[in-house]
Amino acid sequence: MNPSGKHFSSIAGLVLTYFTSSAAAAALEALPAQAPVPKDNPMTPAKIELGKQLFFDPRLSVDGTVSCNSCHNVMSSGTDSRSVSVGVSGQKGGRSAPTVWNAAFHTVQFWDGRAATLEDQAKGPILNSIEMGMPNAEAVVKRLSAIPGYKKQFAAVFGGSDALSYDNIAKAIATYERTLLTPDSAFDRYLRGDKKALPDNAQRGMKLVEEVGCTGCHTGPIFAGPATLAMGEGFFQKFPTFVGSKYDAAYGLLLDEGRASTTKKIEDKNMWRVPTWRNVALTAPYFHNGSVKTLDEAVRVMAKTQLNKELTDDQVKDIVAFLDSLTGKFPAQTLPMLPDLPNDSLLVGEAKSFN
């Protein structure tokens, strides 16, 4: 566990001390009603609506085929249910798409934590040659500026002569994403006092994840790190920690260097941002490479690779029952109307000019 990406062993010791103390009870927290909002990007209904339009608009991709929603489907689990995502021209990425639901509570974004905020994250896929393929930020702004409806909305939401900027595109998308919360899971209701919300097997599983040691990493309101971490301060774990099990080769766990691919630091090799458990029952396939199809198998893999423990079938069933209880209520999503370009097309011939 390494919030800073440095001094793994010493921080791991501190975390272990914390979770073996009486403070361990704080590992289980209900999901807050609202996500953290940065001071420089306040939420307004108009900005949320603009961000929603941008999130669903495939014209943010070079050939008009891929939107944010293509890989983070908010009509479902917030993922694309693929092992790895597919971008423009059918290109495949190297990692599985994390769910966008409750992503606002992560203190860093992407599997390797290379983006400090949702705003930073929103800028990445649009310019990634495999994902959405736009050549540069200027091309994105130029394209949207050609659409009168977007120019009008950006001016109304942000004001100023440069209202339609790449920074403001990211701010709008991030604002919409901060509405994508799934509260009121059975687990949340249980914590609030409804002791009938969790069946017996889920209650056994809740105790098991603490006894086995899972909550040494999966803690906080989204089970992805302490709520006390500041935005930009990631919570990372080496995966696999115990190298040499049958799962390493079976699921290709050592093929991707994780955070080290971004930082180029040897101490970050195979370090990953701790993923959320919220709605985990719906976000298969599992892990950074989408290599594990089922949740029960993912539980077995984690127990062995992270804690060097073999779980019984009954233990796995109870833990899965608890993880099932973390599925929250999804707010209804409706497809937005996107502003059009009357009597013209943005895409015919334009994509070729970028190549």
Protein Blocks (a to p, Z undefined) as FASTA:
>chain_A
ZZkopakllmmmmmmmmmmmmklmmmpccddfbdcddfklccdfklmmmmmmmmmmmklp
mnopacfklmmccklnopaoiabdcdehhiacfbdcddfehklmpcbecjklpafbfklm
mmmmmmpmklnopabfklmmmmmmmpmklmmmmmmmngpjklpafklmmmmmmmmmmmmc
cehifklmmmnopaklpcfklmmmmmmmmmnommmmmgcjkonacfkbcghiacdddddf
bghiaklmmnopmmpgkjmlmnopaklgoiacdddfehklmmccedjkopafbfklmmmm
mmmmmnopacdfklmmmmmmmmmmmpccddddddddddddehiafkgoklmmmZZ
